[in-house]
Structure formats: C-alpha cells, structure tokens
Amino acid sequence: MTADLSHEEILRYSRHLLIPEVGLDGQRKLKSSSVLIIGTGGLGSPAALYLAAAGVGRIGLVDFDVVDFTYLQRQIIHGTSTVGRLKVDSAKARLSDLNPEIQVDIYNEPFTSANAIQIARDYDILVDGTDNFPTRYLTNDVSVFLGKPNVYGSIFRFDGQASVFNAKDGPCYRCLFPEPPPPGLVPSCAEGGVLGVLPGTIGTIQATETLKLLLGIGTSLANKLLLYNALDMSFDYVTLRKNPNCRVCGPNADIKELIDYEEFCGIPGHKIEEGSAGDEWDVGPEQLATRLAETNPPLLLDVREPHELQISWLPNEVNIPLGILAAHLSELDTAREMVVFCKGGTRSAHALELLVAAGFKKVKNLKGGINAWAALVDPSLPLY
C-alpha cells in the first residue's frame, strides 16, 4: 500500500514528479519505503542525506560513536557545532532539518549479532556504511537471512567500491570475499587516510542504487562490482557470480545463524581501547618521557609513512615504515630496548607483534601513538 502525498510534499518533490520513471506513483513508493543505514560516517552521510531529500519515508540510522573533529573532513552530515554529540543525534537533527516529512529512527548501539536481526527486520533495504570487516560480514549475513538487498560500499585513500548484494537473485558479499583479509593487512581510514570527497562519490552511488531498487527502475549493480579510482576518474566493473560453495547463501550453506564476527575476522568490529598492545607491552607517554630522560634511553622506532614525519616527529627517532619493517629487521639491535610508535598505536602494535616473533625481547608499544604524546607530553605537536 502506498502513501498519499500532501500538497507540500508534491511541491517538495516536484522535480521527481516530472520524471516519467518516478512520477507520483514512484514518489508514493518512496514515502512508503524504509531504509536502514548502518554507519553515519563517510558513506552513511551522503547516502542518508540524499535518501532523506528524495523522500524515503523511514530511515534508520545505526551508530554508537560521537562526532569527532577529524570526522568533518568527510562525514558531511555532521558539523562543527555537533562535535562531541552522539553521531545518531547529530545525523537525525540534520535529516529532520533537511526533510521534516520523513521518520528518522536512531539506534545508538553497536550493530552486533545480538541485535542486528531485530533492528533490520522491518526495513526494506540495508545500506552498508560500515568501516570494518566484522560489521560488513554481519550486515551481509543479516541481509541474506532476512532476504533483503544489501547496498554495499567501501573506500580507501583514492579508491572506492560499490555493489548490490541480493542473495535471492545473485551473489552476496561472501560469494566475492569468502574470508576476511588477515588482521592488520588492510589499514583503516584513520591509519591509511582517505580523500574527503571519495565517500561522497561512493555514498551517493549507494543512494542512487537504493532509490532504483525502491522504485523498481533501471539496472542495478547486482552481479557487478563497481571499482572507482578518483585519481584517474575511472570507473571499472567486475562481473560477479554466485558462489555455489558460499557458506551463507549457497545450496550447502553451513552458516545458518549469525556468528561471532569479531572472532571470524580476528579483529574488533567496534571501537575499543585504541592504540594498545596490552598492558604487558604498553608504555604510556608520560612513562616514556621519563625513560627518555635517563642515561640509556630506549630507541624510538617510528613505523609511520615518511610523509607523516612532515606533520610530527620525535627527536632521535628511527623511521622504518611498517610495510617494509620485516625486510629491515637486521638493521635493529635485538639487545637494545626499543619503543615502537605510530600515529595512534595501531600500526605500532602490529609492528611489535612482528618484532617479538623475530626474537626482539626488549620492545614496547607507545600507547596511543604520537598523538597521545602530543596530547599528554608535548602540546606543541599537532594532532592529526
């Protein structure tokens, strides 16, 4: 059953009503439709804004983070005035201002195996705006079990991907990626960076695919993976096929219910204490400052990329980026005390694992990285 439009809505959506493929009936469909957007970050921001502006009658937002100043470079649904507020509250306020005719539901909680089915079951389409593999696999499996399309997007630096996974008629995300990458192989945007406009491109594509599905028009990205490179301004496509051995949507699927996705991927799906390698291996910024003032200070091993040293650096450090560290272990003294650091502590935690496995015993991780050092020891250094 489709909803009627008020005179005000007819005026609001008049440019849609002029398109034969949408028209009055299509706009009524949109008003009667519902979309769940998982994540209100780089991808979720443009997707939510354009779906709200288009008149999708009910939009659900799942997130449990707060707006951080560093998010504003790409997460355009938020603003300086909402820094420190819950992201779902910030996003709802923006959407409600953009289109007060729609209903915005918010879920200020992690999207997990315990609540995902309950949250997603009443929505027509799921939009994957996640930034981690556990939640991405969870979103896929929920879409398969509920029989709902999963509009997928991902971003990194200058590259983006998009597709529509609908296990009823084609492959799911697991058909394309049966197993997650090894932990630490793919850095997050916080560690690897992302061009601010890139999520705008991919998120808008996700919104476009969602509207086409709701309206039943055009040809979707189902059975295709779109590959976008912002530096080349190139769009390429890879044909996808259903994997008969898929553990979730294949004929002999052995995953029949939601699993522990953090265990499956070997990484946390949600924010925990960042920049920590564990109490046994961590050294805090203040503690390190004391050690550096001693007669025999530890070696400072910076595993960031060389261009990051233009932002901040520590005196007498040795820079060996994480990606080439394994090939340069012979340059380091296993007998010397060493503190490894990066921007926030994530890459250095992986470097510590590599060093310990190679026989280094006197090694610690700077908890929180150089950003924590800047915040707690040397405020003359910028945070980034």
Sequence and secondary structure as in RCSB ss.txt:
>XXXX:A:sequence
MTADLSHEEILRYSRHLLIPEVGLDGQRKLKSSSVLIIGTGGLGSPAALYLAAAGVGRIGLVDFDVVDFTYLQRQ
IIHGTSTVGRLKVDSAKARLSDLNPEIQVDIYNEPFTSANAIQIARDYDILVDGTDNFPTRYLTNDVSVFLGKPN
VYGSIFRFDGQASVFNAKDGPCYRCLFPEPPPPGLVPSCAEGGVLGVLPGTIGTIQATETLKLLLGIGTSLANKL
LLYNALDMSFDYVTLRKNPNCRVCGPNADIKELIDYEEFCGIPGHKIEEGSAGDEWDVGPEQLATRLAETNPPLL
LDVREPHELQISWLPNEVNIPLGILAAHLSELDTAREMVVFCKGGTRSAHALELLVAAGFKKVKNLKGGINAWAA
LVDPSLPLY
>XXXX:A:secstr
      HHHHHHTHHHHTSTTTHHHHHHHHHH EEEEE  STTHHHHHHHHHHHT SEEEEEE  B  GGGGGT 
TTS GGGTTSBHHHHHHHHHHHH TTSEEEEEES   TTTHHHHHTT SEEEE   SHHHHHHHHHHHHHHT  E
EEEEEEBTEEEEEEE TTTS  HHHH SS   TTSS  HHHH B TTHHHHHHHHHHHHHHHHHHT S  SBTEE
EEEETTTTEEEEEE    TT TTTSTT    S   HHHHHTS SS  STT   TTTEE HHHHHHHHTSSS  EE
EE S GGGGGT   TT EE  HHHHGGGGGGS TTS EEEE SSSHHHHHHHHHHHHTT  SEEEETTHHHHHHH
HT TTS   
